[in-house]
Amino acid sequence: VQLQASGGGLVQSGGSLRLSCAASGRTLSDYVTGWFRQAPGKEREYVAATSRIGGRTYYADSVKGRFTVSRDNAKNIVTLQMNNLKSEDAAVYYCAASQHWPTGRGTEGYEFWGLGTLVTVSS
């Protein structure tokens, strides 16, 4: 499956953005789909994930209550709604997919990755 993240941009602190992960070549709901982010000089870190059907969602503690991951199967996308953005949320955001529920929250659990989309948060 080929993935493409989009929707990044510049937003003020406290604002919102909605990222989308679009799939081509396969049905995205056949995959566990996760969101990761990487800030300059830092390792790529887990943000959120949703199960294949979308009934289960998981979040990093740093975004819980502010971010929501969901599926739109009709459009073959997974979205990440980000509210109350903070300066520490600024990063390149990546979506990733796995045929099996990954063990742990590391990047090694996902076989497919898209190019990232940049989120910049101004104070």
C-alpha positions as CSV (number, residue, x, y, z in Angstrom):
1,V,0.0,0.0,0.0
2,Q,1.2,3.5,-0.8
3,L,0.5,6.2,1.7
4,Q,0.5,10.0,1.5
5,A,0.1,12.3,4.4
6,S,-1.3,15.8,3.9
7,G,-2.9,18.7,5.7
8,G,0.1,20.1,7.5
9,G,0.8,23.8,7.7
10,L,1.4,26.8,10.0
11,V,-1.0,27.3,12.9
12,Q,-0.9,29.4,16.0
13,S,-0.6,27.9,19.4
14,G,-4.0,26.7,20.6
15,G,-5.2,26.2,17.0
16,S,-6.3,23.1,15.1
17,L,-5.2,21.2,12.0
18,R,-6.6,18.1,10.4
19,L,-4.1,15.7,8.8
20,S,-5.1,13.0,6.3
21,C,-3.5,9.8,5.3
22,A,-4.6,8.6,1.9
23,A,-3.9,5.2,0.5
24,S,-3.5,4.0,-3.0
25,G,-3.3,0.5,-4.3
26,R,-5.0,-1.1,-1.3
27,T,-7.9,-0.5,1.0
28,L,-6.6,1.3,4.1
29,S,-9.1,-0.3,6.4
30,D,-7.2,-3.6,5.8
31,Y,-4.3,-2.2,7.8
32,V,-3.6,-1.0,11.2
33,T,-2.8,2.7,10.7
34,G,-0.6,4.8,12.8
35,W,0.6,8.4,13.0
36,F,4.2,9.3,14.0
37,R,6.0,12.6,14.2
38,Q,9.6,13.7,14.1
39,A,10.9,17.0,15.3
40,P,14.3,18.3,14.3
41,G,17.1,16.5,16.2
42,K,14.7,14.0,17.7
43,E,13.7,10.5,17.0
44,R,10.5,9.6,15.3
45,E,7.8,9.1,18.0
46,Y,4.5,7.4,18.1
47,V,1.4,9.7,18.2
48,A,-1.7,7.6,17.6
49,A,-3.0,4.4,16.0
50,T,-6.3,2.9,14.9
51,S,-7.2,-0.7,14.4
52,R,-8.2,-2.0,11.0
53,I,-11.9,-1.6,11.5
54,G,-11.4,1.6,13.5
55,G,-13.0,0.4,16.7
56,R,-9.8,0.7,18.7
57,T,-7.8,3.9,18.9
58,Y,-4.6,4.6,21.0
59,Y,-2.8,7.7,21.8
60,A,0.5,8.9,23.2
61,D,0.0,10.5,26.6
62,S,1.3,13.8,25.2
63,V,-1.6,14.1,22.7
64,K,-4.4,12.3,24.6
65,G,-7.5,14.5,24.8
66,R,-6.3,16.8,22.1
67,F,-5.8,14.6,19.1
68,T,-8.3,12.2,17.5
69,V,-7.6,9.5,14.9
70,S,-10.4,8.2,12.8
71,R,-11.2,6.4,9.6
72,D,-13.2,7.5,6.6
73,N,-13.5,4.2,4.7
74,A,-15.6,5.7,1.9
75,K,-12.7,8.0,1.1
76,N,-10.0,5.4,2.0
77,I,-8.3,7.7,4.4
78,V,-7.4,8.0,8.1
79,T,-7.4,11.4,9.6
80,L,-5.7,13.0,12.6
81,Q,-7.6,15.9,14.1
82,M,-5.3,18.0,16.2
83,N,-6.7,20.5,18.6
84,N,-5.2,22.9,21.1
85,L,-1.8,22.6,19.3
86,K,1.3,23.4,21.3
87,S,4.8,24.4,20.3
88,E,6.0,20.9,21.2
89,D,3.6,19.4,18.6
90,A,5.6,21.0,15.8
91,A,7.1,18.2,13.7
92,V,6.9,16.3,10.4
93,Y,4.0,14.0,10.7
94,Y,4.0,10.6,9.1
95,C,1.3,8.0,8.6
96,A,2.2,4.3,8.6
97,A,0.4,1.0,8.0
98,S,0.8,-2.5,9.2
99,Q,-0.9,-5.7,8.3
100,H,-0.8,-6.9,11.9
101,W,-1.3,-5.1,15.1
102,P,2.2,-4.0,16.1
103,T,3.9,-5.1,19.3
104,G,4.7,-1.9,21.1
105,R,4.7,1.6,19.7
106,G,7.9,1.6,17.8
107,T,8.4,2.4,14.2
108,E,9.6,-1.1,13.5
109,G,6.0,-2.4,13.8
110,Y,4.9,-0.7,10.6
111,E,5.9,-2.0,7.2
112,F,4.5,0.9,5.1
113,W,5.3,4.6,5.4
114,G,4.2,7.7,3.5
115,L,6.1,10.9,3.0
116,G,5.5,13.3,5.9
117,T,3.6,16.6,6.2
118,L,5.1,19.5,8.2
119,V,3.2,21.0,11.1
120,T,4.5,24.3,12.4
121,V,3.1,25.9,15.5
122,S,3.8,29.5,16.2
123,S,3.5,31.0,19.7
